[in-house]
Amino acid sequence: MTTQTVTQISAAARGKWPVILQMLRIDVPENGRHGPCPKCGGKDRFRLDDLDGRGTWICSQCGNGDGLDLVKLMTGYGVRKAAQEVAQVLNVQELPVKPARQKAPKRDMSLTVAALMKESHTGESPYLNGKGFAGYPASLTGSVQHISGKDFPAGSLLLPLTTNAGAVTGAQLIAPTGEKSILPGSTMKGAFVALSPLPSEPPVQVVITEGYATALTVSQLTAGCVVAAISAGNLPNVAQSLRARWPEVKIIIAGDNDFQDGGENPGRSFAERAAKAVGGWMTLPPGEIKADWNDFHREHGITRAREAFRNGLVLCGEGRTQLPHGFRLTQEYLWYEKQVQRNGETEIQNVKICNPLRVTAITCDADGGNFGRLLEWEDTWGERRRWAMPMEMLSGSGEELRRVLLVNGLSYISTTGEARARLMEYISLCKPERRVTCVSRTGWHGQVYVLQDEVSGEGAEGVILQTTSVQGRDFRVSGTTEEWREHVSRYCTGNSRVAFAAPLLRLVGMDGGGYHLKGESTDGKTTTMKAATSVCGGPDYWQTWRATGNALEGCASRRNDAAMMLDEIREVDGREAGNIAYMLANGQGKGRAGTDGELRTRKQWRLLFFSTGELSLTEHAAKAGERTFAGMEVRMIQIPSDSGKFGVFEELHGFDSGKALAEHLEWATSSYYGSPFREWLKALTADLNGLTAQAKSLMKEYTAALTPKDAGNQVGRAVNRFALVAMAGELATRLGITGWPEGEALRATRVCLNAWLKDRGHTANQEDIAALEQVRSFFTANQYSRFADWHDERNRPGNMVGWRRVEKGSTAQGTEAVTTFYVMPSGWKEICRGFDPRKVARLCADRGYLLPSTDGKLQTTIRPPEMNPRRLYVFNSEVPG
C-alpha cells in the first residue's frame, strides 16, 4: 500500500471516525467528553475531539493523534496495516457522515499562558505536598479555570509547556486534588515542562520523565537537566526534540513502571521507544509493582532510590540490538540473570560479566565472508572505543578477545570461568539490526577510503576496518592544515609530494613503487623524509629499514594506498634490501601455508615508499655481494640528495643555514601533521569522478612534458612516476591544501628528474647499457688472450672465442693499423652470458660496433684461417673500451 493510498483512506474516513471506531470495537467516550482510555485504562484520561472530522483524540497517558493513530495504538499495526483495517470497514457499508467539530481559530498560547502567569502567585501546592515536596515554591493560579466542564480552583499548580527553543505552547493544570488537564489550545507534541531554563551549553545529561512530581524526584537522584513530558506518549517526541538540540548529549528516559499482572506496560513501552529513538538510556522503578520514581522514593527513601535509578539504567541504543535471553546491560555492568532452583522455587542470581560492552552491528566483507561483530565500550577515561571483532576470536578460550578488550580500556572483565563463557555467548547471540561491510586493510574500497579511525566517501558509515586487534592510529593528527602550511609546507621543495601521490595510484591505474634519496650524511635527507611524513601522520609514522621482511609486510598492509617512509637503508642487510624493495613495490607479501597445508591469504597493498640512505640500493646490495636488476631501478628510483646549494635544500627561506632550516622543520613536523592527508582524502572522495578525470588528464600532460627525447622504456616508466608526483602536488595545490604557487610541484619534480637522469648518465634502458658494457669489457680484457691471431697459425688459444685481424687501412687520421674481430656464435653466447645474444648483437649494431652483412643480417659468412666458410659476428676496433 502506498502513502498515496493511506492518504486517500484517511480522507475517505473524515467525518466517520466515531462509527469506524465502534465497528473496530474500539470503545471511546462520547465526542468531546472525558472518559476511560481504551488503551491504558485510565478512568478519566481520554477525550475524542474529532477536530475537522479527523478523529483527533488526547490521553494524558498515551499522548494524542488522529483516528488512524488510535487504530495503530490499539492494534499494534503499522500505518499501512491499520489503514487496511479502516478500508475494510469503509467498504462494508456507506457510513453516515457525522458533522465534524469545527476547529476553533488558533490562539497564541504564549499570550494566554503569560496572562495566567501574571495573575498567578508563588506558594505551596497541596498536590506537591502530598508527593513529598512540602514547602516547594510553585506557581499557583489566581482564579478558577473552567476546562472541559470541570473547574480547577484557584491555587491549582500552573506548569507552562515549552519547546527546546524556549517557545511557550501551552500549560498543564494540576488541581489540589491531583486532577490534571492540559489548557485548551495547547500544543503538547514535543513540548515539556522544564524544572529550570535549558542551558545554552550541553549539560552533563538530560533526563526526561512523564510527570512533574516525578521530574522533581529524579532531580534528587541524578545530575543533569530534568524535564517532564507530561504523558508517556509524548516521551519519544520530547526525546527527539532534545536530541536535535544536543546531538551528543546523554539522554535518560526515567519512565513509569505501569506494571499490570498479565497486561501491557505502556510506561515501559513508551520509555523504551523514546530511548531507542535517540540512542539513549532507560530506567524504571524495579519490581512487579505499578509505580513511578516519586512513588519508589517515598516508599524506599533517597539512598535506595538513587541506587535503583543507577542500577536500572539500560542502554537501548540507536543500533537496536536484541539482547540474548537472560542478559541485562546497565550503565555500570553487563549482567547475566542465572535461574537457580532452590527449595522448589526459581531464584535469580546476577552474574557480573564485565563493564558495559555493546554489540552494535554485524559485519561481513563484500563477498559474504569474514563475519564479525562491531563492539563498543567506554575506556577508563570515559572515551568511546569501538572494534570490529572477527568472529574467529570466539573459536577458542576467548583469552585473546579478553586481552584486546582490556588493553584498550575495558576496565573490568570477571575472572570466573562462567562469566568468561557468558561473555562469548553474549557477543555471539546478540542480534543487532545494523549491518556493516568490513575490510581487512586501510585504503580504497570502492568509493570510500578507510583509515583505522575514519572512513571518507559516500557510504562511509557502512564500512569499517576489521582486524584481530584494535589497530593503533597510524594517521595521527596534530594542529590544523593551515598551521601545517605555515610551518612546514612553505619550506618544502618537492619531496613531500610523494605523500599526496600515494592515494592516486588506484585512480590513475598505476602500480606502487618507491623513491630513494641518496647522499652524504647530515645533508638533510631524513629531514626531507619527515616533511613528507607530516602530510600523513606524526613522528611515529616513519620508521627505519631496520626490520625483517615479515615486519615490513605488516607495516605495508597498514599503509595501503598511502605513503610508507623508511630511513637509512644501510640498517638492513644488503642481501635483504633488494628483495624487500621488490616486495614493497610489487604489493604482495610472501605465500605461507596454514596448519592444514593450504595456502593462506597473502597480504596485499598498493603504496609509494620513500627511502633515504648514504648508499644507493645498487651500491648497498653490491657490498653484500648481491646484484640488482634494471627493473629495480624503475621500482625504486634513486635520486641524489645534493641540490648543489645547501645540501638537500635549494632555498633557505630566510634561515641562516641549511642546519637552521633543518632544525626548524624537525620542530614543525613534530608539532603539525596529519590533517593535510585527511583534508586531501575528503576532497578526493567529495568529487571522486571529477578529480579522477583531472588526475588522468594532468598525468598525460606532465608525462609528455617530462619525457626526454629518445628515452628508453625504463626511463619512460620512471618519468610516469615523476609525473604522478607532480600531478598530485599540483592537484593538492589547486584544492588549497599545500599553499604552494601553481606550477611549483611540477618545477620541483623536474629538478628531481633531471638529477636522476644526470646521475644515471643516459636515457637508455639499464639492461642495454649493462649488456654493452659487458661486451666492451670482454673485448678490452681478452682481445689478446681469447682471440686467435688471424695471420699467425701458431696463436690458437684453447678457449678462443674468435679471431683478431690487424691490417693497414685508411682512417680519418691517415693510413694506420685497423683491427677487426670475428666472433664465433658459441663465443658470442659466452660474451653475452646473462643477456639475450641476438638482442645484444642488435644493440652493438645500433651503436656501430658490429658490422652487419650486406644483406642486413647480424652474422656474415666468412672463411677463417684453416677452416671452411662459416657465419661469424664481425666487430670493428671501436668495441674495446
Beta strands, then each sheet from edge to edge (+ up, - down):
strand 1: 34-35
strand 2: 46-48
strand 3: 57-59
strand 4: 63-65
strand 5: 121-123
strand 6: 138-140
strand 7: 145-147
strand 8: 150-152
strand 9: 157-162
strand 10: 168-174
strand 11: 180-182
strand 12: 193-194
strand 13: 205-209
strand 14: 225-228
strand 15: 250-254
strand 16: 257-258
strand 17: 281-283
strand 18: 290-291
strand 19: 314-315
strand 20: 321-322
strand 21: 327-329
strand 22: 334-342
strand 23: 345-354
strand 24: 358-364
strand 25: 372-378
strand 26: 384-390
strand 27: 431-432
strand 28: 435-439
strand 29: 443-445
strand 30: 448-450
strand 31: 455-456
strand 32: 463-465
strand 33: 513-518
strand 34: 543-544
strand 35: 563-567
strand 36: 608-613
strand 37: 636-640
strand 38: 787-789
strand 39: 802-811
strand 40: 814-823
strand 41: 860-862
strand 42: 870-875
sheet 1: 1+ 2- 3+ 4-
sheet 2: 5+ 6-
sheet 3: 7+ 8-
sheet 4: 9+ 10- 11+
sheet 5: 12+ 14- 13- 15- 17- 19+
sheet 6: 16+ 18-
sheet 7: 20+ 27-
sheet 8: 21+ 22- 23+
sheet 9: 26+ 25- 24+ 28+ 32+
sheet 10: 29+ 30- 31+
sheet 11: 34+ 35+ 36+ 33+ 37+
sheet 12: 38+ 39+ 40- 42+ 41-
end
